[in-house]
Amino acid sequence: MNKNSLKNIATEVINLEIDALRILKKSINKSFDKAVNTIVNCQSKIILCGVGKSGLIAAKIASTLSSVGSPAFSLSANDCLHGDLGSITKKDILILISNSGKSEEIIPIIKFANRNKIKLIGIVSKKNSFLYKGSDIKILLPEVRESGLGVVPTSSTSIQLAIGDALAVAALKKKQFSKYDFSRLHPGGNLGKQLKTVGDIMVTGARVPFISESKNMREAIKTISKKKLGVVIVRNKSKITTGIITDGNIRKLKQKNIDFQKTLAKNVMTKNPIKITADSLAVKALRIMNEKKITSLCVINGKNSNKTTGLIHIHHILETNIE
């Protein structure tokens, strides 16, 4: 078998799966809507189950649902026959996945769900199957051509995976699950880092270098040295932020031999410092710092707020390996 033959086989497999996905797209109906609404309104667990390859797909879909705020886990159909049915309660939602819907392993599970009034979503390709008939919500997948002797689960598992992804993303949007919510569930890895917010890594409270605008520059230098952030935020009597003083400002004053004891902070500060909201992504803060060639941003709670609640320094961002 030459290389071109292998390439042709790969192309044929991929084309069959693309065709299957096109057919799937046309088959989406109101049952999909019902399934999404059921998932979104679930007050307990979402349990996915399947046999063989469908069981592996069930595990992947469960993982995706959990990652977007719909707590889910998968059960082996075989294990369910030996005690794991006890982990399913009446408040749960059971999603059974099977191409044929007739596997011997899933029949007792379907009976258990029906007997105990557990909401059952069936994802199946055979309308005359036990799973289709026993499901409360029936997602009928199209029958598609398989690759490899025409029987190896390939196209059928591709559309199972796709419908699972579609359910998860639709539920995400229905629940208005945000990037911030996503970042909370993905604290590790590069994805989690890129989704960290300013509020996740900024300094707050006593760690923020504040000074009154009526204080002299000697006091400002003491504060900068003590807080070790290279800046001091200047405020008026009402705690409104009026400016910022940096190490750079101080170096310029030293070159002019200015008397720090007699010079007030409000006469040195840079007015209207650049601000960012706490719910902004840290990567946005880094971009602003790079564009403005500065090292710190005042953090506020609302876009129109003049009161600083925190400070984010470029070192805070770099320490989290955000790029």
Summary of the structure (lengths in Angstrom):
residues: 323
radius of gyration: 29.5
end to end distance: 46.4
largest distance: 91.4
contacts: 1048
relative contact order: 0.10
helix: 47%
strand: 19%
